[in-house]
Amino acid sequence: MFCVIGCVALLGWNFILGELGTLIDAFGEAYGTWCSLCFALCINAGQLMLVWIGNRFRFGPRFYAGCIGMGVSMILIAVSAMTFARNNQSAGLAAGCIFVGFYGFANAVMESTMFGLAALVGPVSMQFILIGEGVSGLIAWPLDRLCQAILEGCGVADYTYPRMMLFFGLGMLVNFASVPMYKYSMQRHPVIVKALEIEEGRQDFILKKETTRPLVKILCDVDQNEKEELEIAGYAMSFGLICGILTGSVIATVIKQSAYM
């Protein structure tokens, strides 16, 4: 089951990358850059947020929210590309960036939740999540070709955008199907039940009780012997790096557009 969860975690992103050419055609050439930047920014923001408030919520609700968020954002990307994006690429680019960012945030919530649960079960479970993530990269392209073959068999001549809609719709259904799989099968497994009992015994995470120094001092001078400080500094550095890259891209885009004007 952890292998399936790992596959679901990255399947949607592989679907988006598989149809990136179609999305660039709809949202404009700039989307090729902004797609990855917005995804990276929001997935880091989600992970950084979970450092503070993640353990205040149980595994189940976090997993459900992540799966539903990924499914909804995928279909919204496809709908935007098929409807108004080609006629108004500025609005389409904005919508595409917002929805892929929302997908990244939901992915951070879902994936970190499953890694947290797998850590309570054992290292083998974490290995199976990684195996599933690898499998998702192998099956994305065959599924894309299958969607194209179905449309061609139905007599659809211009199948580019309908294929993307069918492809992303399949990804949405896979994400939605993960919710009942976890609720009615996975969390009732004896091994998972024991892990959830450990979760129930944990106290709510409160940052001031986990660290002995203020956040600003931690970021200025990290204590290498404190695991919590290293984790916080790592997330903050990653988030800051992505923000810097994003800011540089904005400046470069403005300069480029000004040169054309």
Secondary structure, DSSP 8 states (H G I E B T S, - for coil): -HHHHHHHHHHHHHHHHHTHHHHHHHH-TTHHHHHHHHHHHHHHHHHHHHHHHGGGS-HHHHHHHHHHHHHHHHHHHHHHHHTTTTT-HHHHHHHHHHHHHHHHHHHHHHHHHHHHHHHHH-HHHHHHHHHHHHHHHHHHHHHHHHHHHHHHHTT-SS-HHHHHHHHHHHHHHHHHHHHHHHHHTGGGSHHHHHHHHHHHTS----HHHH-SS-HHHHHHS--TT-HHHHHHHHHHHHHHHHHHHHHHHHHHHHHHHHHH-
